[in-house]
Amino acid sequence: MLKLRYTLILLSLILVLVAFSYCQQKTSVFKIYYISSSEGDDKNDGLSPLTPWKSFENIKEIILLPGESILLKRGDEFTNLELNKVGNGTVENMITLGSYGNESDPLPVLNAGKMHVKSLYILNLSNWKIQDLHLKGSTSHQMVVNPKQAHCENIKILRCHIDGSAGQHGLRFETNPESQALFGARNIEIAYCLIENAGHGVDNVSDGINAPNIQKGAYIHHNRLINNVSEAIDIGAGKNHIVEYNFIDGKGYFDSGGIKTHVQTGNKVNDTENVIIRYNIIKDCIQHGIQVQDPRNIHVLNNTVYSDIPEAKVVFLMGTANEDQYNINEWVTGNLVQNNIFFGNTYNPKQAVLRFTGNKYGGPSVIWNDVNKINFSHNLIYGGDYPGKLLVRILHDPIIDFYSSNTSDSLKVDKFFEIHKVNYTSNPFLNDPKSDDFSLKPDSPGIDNGTPHEVKRDFLNIKIKNRPNIGAIEKITT
């Protein structure tokens, strides 16, 4: 009997060990391919940091399975990389392109070497994570996601450094050339990235993030976008996007802009609507801080937009552009602009803190004088101490014209504030914006004067009180 008991105990232990071994195998089933330009050899198996491949040649010969990874060694530099027909992940098990090695070492670099190819090109792929990479050197775009023959869905771009010094857009989502109704990018997250100098290779219209074909679900947050030629973030299509907690500095560059959302010209298939722009800090952009074209259910909430340079043209712009496609009286609706600081300094008499434009279907009045089309409240608007300051300019132009000084006698600035009540036109008393400290001084009229909302944390991750401050930051500097 005793012998039988010992036998049963032994069998139980064996079963436990077998089960443990099986679980260990299950958790390590996903292959990881390692690549090092400094230590690798393409004759290696590439399956450990001790036996890495040297180049991307072997990647062309494999199909990655869900959960698998390609990791590049930190501190190494590589040529440009195209990913096409290499496999798709799943929502639960995404494929990763990332890095390995000592975290104190620089990110691995994908360098296009001043050639007209993309530093990283993703074609027709879904369920991928692109993280911890440095992209540079392309005279075209540094990174492109192209849904040419299939949707590009559930792609995460995390903690990357994208430097557009040599080329055009930093990160671009291509428009399908055959039909925008067929394929597009969907459910895209861009977070904790540094995107800088886009367009400096051409000094032309080039964006940090250029998104004319994200059909739905862009989530762009906690990025730093510095010194880009045109827009830092340009959302040109799609629905249900969130842009929040980003820091943008145009550095006063000649054509720099902050955040723009608009209906992409000729793209009625994926009209832009239901976009939230909140808790961003935008500094020293020449063209505009925030621009909203053809607005439909666009919510601009608790942003701090600061532009204290003579060349700046407008801090906040809302208007219409696609006059041949939209009857604005029917299209524009449901917009909310609330709890923002719009800080300008109108050294230039053509500059405006706020600007509202219209088109031939009804003029600017359809934008600004109907609270069902735009609810503009609890914003703090400052035009500087210049005696000729102009807080609001309302234009009737067939296209957006930053230089036109024509205003209609029937559209008075004071009438704007009669319709859009509970706004403040005084100095917000920012602590030290020149040094990127946008907290409020104790005498700021923005303290506790915002409209309550459901957001829990501010730009600095400070817990928001029941009644938030106006602007992006809750901190009070004593």
C-alpha positions, -999 to 999 in steps of 0.1 A, spaced: 0 0 0 28 24 9 46 15 -23 15 24 -43 12 57 -25 48 66 -34 42 56 -70 12 78 -72 31 108 -57 59 102 -82 35 101 -111 19 133 -99 53 150 -98 61 138 -133 28 151 -146 34 185 -130 69 187 -146 55 178 -180 28 204 -177 53 230 -166 76 221 -195 47 224 -219 37 258 -206 73 270 -210 73 258 -246 40 275 -252 52 309 -239 84 307 -260 69 294 -292 72 328 -310 104 332 -329 126 362 -326 150 371 -354 180 392 -344 199 414 -368 232 433 -362 251 452 -388 282 452 -366 282 417 -352 260 396 -375 265 371 -403 238 362 -428 250 325 -425 239 325 -389 204 312 -379 195 347 -366 176 332 -336 196 346 -307 216 377 -299 247 355 -302 239 344 -337 224 374 -354 220 380 -391 239 410 -406 214 423 -431 178 421 -442 184 396 -470 171 366 -450 139 385 -440 129 383 -477 129 345 -475 106 340 -445 69 345 -437 65 358 -401 38 343 -380 16 361 -354 36 370 -323 70 368 -340 96 396 -340 124 412 -359 149 430 -336 177 453 -346 207 458 -324 209 492 -307 238 513 -317 239 497 -352 230 514 -385 212 497 -414 200 506 -449 164 513 -457 138 485 -452 107 475 -471 82 451 -455 58 435 -480 44 399 -481 63 390 -449 32 380 -428 5 396 -407 0 394 -370 -33 392 -351 -49 416 -327 -38 393 -298 -4 385 -312 11 414 -332 43 411 -352 71 434 -338 98 453 -356 120 467 -328 153 467 -311 175 447 -287 206 454 -266 216 478 -239 188 503 -234 214 530 -228 227 526 -264 213 547 -292 183 534 -311 191 513 -342 191 535 -373 174 529 -406 192 553 -429 181 557 -466 215 574 -473 200 604 -491 184 583 -517 148 587 -529 135 556 -511 116 553 -479 137 546 -448 109 522 -437 82 512 -461 52 491 -449 30 477 -477 -4 460 -472 4 448 -437 -17 446 -406 -13 440 -368 23 452 -366 42 471 -339 70 494 -350 90 506 -320 123 519 -308 138 528 -342 155 559 -356 145 567 -392 164 592 -413 182 599 -446 154 596 -472 149 624 -497 114 611 -500 94 602 -468 111 586 -438 83 561 -431 53 552 -453 23 530 -446 7 521 -479 -26 502 -481 -22 496 -518 -39 462 -521 -52 456 -486 -62 475 -455 -34 484 -431 -51 478 -398 -40 479 -362 -5 493 -366 13 508 -336 43 532 -340 59 536 -306 89 555 -293 105 561 -327 127 590 -337 118 602 -372 141 628 -387 130 643 -420 160 666 -425 169 651 -459 134 647 -473 96 654 -472 70 640 -448 82 623 -416 55 597 -414 29 593 -442 -2 572 -447 -6 568 -485 -39 574 -503 -49 544 -523 -44 554 -560 -72 532 -574 -101 540 -550 -102 555 -515 -133 533 -509 -112 501 -514 -83 502 -489 -70 525 -462 -53 526 -428 -74 518 -398 -69 518 -360 -35 534 -361 -16 544 -329 13 568 -329 27 574 -295 58 586 -276 77 595 -308 100 624 -317 92 636 -352 114 665 -363 126 685 -393 101 671 -418 104 688 -452 138 704 -446 152 684 -475 128 702 -499 116 732 -480 81 725 -493 47 714 -479 57 685 -457 42 673 -425 55 655 -394 25 631 -396 7 632 -429 -25 612 -428 -48 616 -458 -59 580 -457 -65 569 -421 -101 559 -425 -109 555 -388 -94 552 -354 -62 572 -354 -49 576 -319 -20 601 -319 -7 609 -284 23 619 -263 45 627 -292 70 656 -296 69 672 -331 96 698 -336 106 722 -364 86 706 -392 81 726 -424 43 724 -427 18 707 -404 31 688 -374 -1 666 -375 -23 667 -406 -55 646 -404 -70 647 -439 -97 619 -438 -116 595 -417 -136 593 -385 -133 588 -348 -97 601 -343 -81 613 -311 -51 637 -310 -40 644 -274 -11 651 -251 13 661 -279 39 689 -277 45 708 -309 71 735 -315 72 751 -349 103 770 -340 90 799 -360 99 781 -392 86 798 -423 57 776 -431 52 757 -399 18 747 -387 4 728 -356 -26 705 -359 -48 705 -389 -79 684 -396 -98 688 -428 -117 671 -456 -90 660 -481 -96 676 -514 -114 651 -537 -119 626 -508 -157 625 -502 -155 588 -495 -138 592 -461 -149 626 -450 -132 638 -418 -155 640 -388 -157 631 -352 -122 642 -343 -111 651 -307 -81 674 -303 -74 679 -266 -47 686 -241 -20 695 -266 6 723 -263 14 741 -295 41 767 -297 54 792 -323 39 780 -355 38 805 -383 7 795 -404 -16 784 -375 -16 766 -342 -48 747 -349 -67 747 -382 -101 730 -387 -115 730 -422 -150 719 -432 -157 710 -396 -182 684 -387 -182 671 -350 -147 684 -344 -140 689 -306 -111 712 -297 -107 710 -259 -81 722 -233 -53 730 -257 -27 757 -250 -18 773 -283 10 800 -280 24 821 -307 44 852 -297 64 859 -328 58 887 -353 56 865 -384 27 843 -370 -5 846 -390 -33 830 -369 -35 810 -337 -68 793 -343 -85 790 -377 -119 774 -385 -132 776 -420 -143 760 -452 -123 752 -483 -141 726 -505 -166 749 -520 -173 727 -551 -181 697 -529 -201 708 -499 -230 730 -490 -217 742 -458 -251 750 -444 -258 713 -446 -224 699 -437 -210 720 -408 -225 709 -375 -217 698 -340 -183 715 -334 -171 723 -299 -142 747 -291 -139 748 -253 -114 754 -225 -85 765 -248 -59 791 -243 -53 809 -276 -23 833 -271 -11 855 -299 7 888 -301 -4 909 -331 27 928 -339 16 922 -375 -17 940 -383 -26 911 -406 -23 886 -378 -53 873 -359 -58 852 -328 -90 837 -342 -100 835 -378 -133 822 -394 -135 818 -431 -164 809 -454 -171 800 -490 -196 808 -518 -223 786 -502 -231 811 -475 -201 830 -463 -185 829 -429 -217 835 -410 -226 798 -413 -195 790 -393 -196 814 -365 -231 827 -358 -249 794 -351 -241 777 -318 -253 744 -333 -226 746 -358 -199 758 -334 -201 761 -297 -172 784 -287 -171 788 -249 -148 791 -219 -117 799 -240 -91 824 -229 -81 846 -259 -52 870 -258 -40 892 -286 -11 910 -268 -8 945 -256 -3 961 -291 -29 989 -294 -41 977 -328 -47 941 -317 -72 921 -336 -86 891 -317 -111 879 -342 -111 882 -380 -141 870 -400 -135 866 -437 -156 857 -467 -131 842 -491 -135 814 -517 -103 799 -503 -84 804 -471 -63 836 -475 -41 844 -447 -32 878 -460 -66 892 -469 -76 920 -446 -111 923 -460 -138 922 -433 -175 926 -437 -190 957 -419 -219 935 -409 -198 910 -390 -185 928 -360 -161 913 -334 -183 923 -305 -212 905 -321 -191 873 -320 -188 875 -283 -225 883 -279 -233 849 -295 -204 830 -280 -206 839 -244 -184 830 -214 -151 836 -231 -122 856 -216 -101 881 -235 -72 887 -211 -36 877 -205 -36 840 -193 -4 847 -173 16 816 -184 45 810 -162 75 808 -186 63 798 -221 96 808 -237 111 779 -217 82 756 -224 66 761 -189 29 766 -197 17 763 -162 -5 791 -149 5 818 -124 -18 823 -94 -35 854 -109 -44 837 -141 -81 839 -152 -78 804 -165 -77 788 -130 -108 767 -123 -127 784 -151 -130 755 -176 -161 735 -183 -161 700 -165 -155 670 -187 -146 633 -184 -108 635 -189 -89 625 -157 -54 637 -164 -38 668 -179 -8 672 -202 16 667 -172 -4 637 -160 -17 658 -131 -51 647 -118 -79 671 -130 -102 686 -105 -140 687 -109 -136 721 -126 -105 721 -148 -83 750 -156 -85 765 -191 -56 752 -212 -36 720 -211 -21 722 -176 -36 721 -141 -4 730 -123 -3 765 -106 31 780 -103 35 800 -71 
